[in-house]
Amino acid sequence: MALFMISCEKASELSSKALDEKLSRREAFELWLHAILCSLCRELKKQLQTLHLGTKRILDDPDPTCRLSPDAKKRISQNLKKEK
């Protein structure tokens, strides 16, 4: 079992990666196993998912109540794409 144990740092990387692309079976298993044992990483994963969904909603929804200007949305979107 220790063969599949990953660090919290690796778990956070995989949690972030999982939001943008499908993890390999091994990565998904390692993250799942780590999350069973680590409440901090489970919480981080939830927070990343919430941020990801919120950001996506802001960038995708032309809601007139949104307070970000089109220019600000464009800058945020470009910066997120650069980080990939």
N, C-alpha and C positions, 0 to 999 in steps of 0.2 A: 504494500500500500504506500509506503514511503516513496516509491518510484513515481507515483502520480501526485505527490504533494508539491504544491507550488507556493512561492512566497506571496505575501500581500501585495507587493509591488507588481509581480507578474499577474496576479488576479485582477488588479486595477487596470492593467494594460489590456487584459483579455475582456474585461467588462466594457471598456471603451471601444475596443475593436468590434465587439459583438453588435454594437449599435450601428455600425457602418457596413459590416460584411458578415457572412456566415462563418462561424468558427469551424475548424476541423473537428472531427469526432473526438480526437485526443484533447484538444484545447477545451472543447465544451465539457468533457468529462472532468478534466482537471479543475476547471472553474466551478463546476457543480460540486465536486468533492470539497474543494476549499471553502465554498460558501456554506456548506453544511456545518463546517467546524468553526467558521469565523464570522461572528455577528457584525463586526465592523465592516467587513467586505460585502456582506449582504446589504447593509445599509448604504454603503457607497454605490453599489450597483443600482439600488432603487433611486438614489439621488441622481445618478448619471442618466437613468432612463427618464426621470422627470424633467431634467434640464434639456435633454435631447428632444423630447416631445414638445416642450414649451417653445424651444427655439424653432423647431420645425413649424409649429402652429403659427408663430409670429411671421416667419418668412414666407409661408405658403398661403396664408389667409389674408386676403385684401380687406380686412376688417377696418372700417373707417374710424373705429374707436381706438385703434392701435396708435400709440403715441410716437412710434418711431417713424422718422421721415423715410421716404423711398431711398434717399442717399445713405442713410444710416443702415437700413436693411441691406443694401448692396455691399457696403463695407464689411458688415458682419459676415455676410455670405461668402465674400471673397476671402476673408481671414480664416473662416472655417475650412474652406476648400484648400487653402495653403497648408494647413496643419495636417492634412491627410497624407 
